[in-house]
């Protein structure tokens, strides 16, 4: 099913490594959370985000805010 949903995705291709796909999806999550006024920490506390992605999500959130977004 994931392949069907990602068929039109321009960022994620069939040949990307799983780590790159995870980074893209987590960055999208960080952008979405920022758009609704939430942080990664809040999402983790609410159970919206799996704890195994905590470190990478927090790092991406810091990069996102440093970029001025």
N, C-alpha and C positions, 0 to 999 in steps of 0.2 A: 504493500500500500504506500509506503514512504516513497518508493520510486515513482509511482503514479502522481503523487502530490508534488514531487520535485521536478517533474518533467519540464515545466516551463520556467524553472528557476535559472536565472542567468549566472548567479554566483556559484552555485553548487553543481558540479558536473560529476559524471560517473567516475571519473578518474582521480578525484581528490581523495587524499588520505582521510581517515576518520577523524584525526586530530584537527585537520583544517576545517572539516564540516562542523565539528563541535564548536570551534572558535567562531565560525560564521553564525551559527545558531545562537550561541551565547551572546554575541554582540547584538544580534537582533533583539534578544530578550532584554539586554541592558537598555537599548534605545526605547523599547516599549515601556519598560518600567519608568524610565525618566519622563516619558510622555504622559504617564498617568500620575506623576508626582511621587513615585515610590523609589526606594533604593534596593540594591541587591540584599542588603542586610535585612530590610523589612520583608522582602520576598522569602528569604530563608526562614525568618521567624514565623511567617504565616504558613510555611509549608508549600509555597508555590514553586520553589526551586529545590532540586535534590541537593543534599549536602555534599555529595561527592564532587560537585561542580563549584563549590564555594570559593576556593582559592583562585581559580581561573576567572570566575565571574567577577570577583572583587577587583582583580587586576585589570580586567577589561573595563570595568566601571571607572576606575581611576584614570585609565588612558582616555576614555570617552570624555570625562570632565576636563582633563588637561587639554584636550583638543579644542575646548571652548564650545562644546555642544550642549 
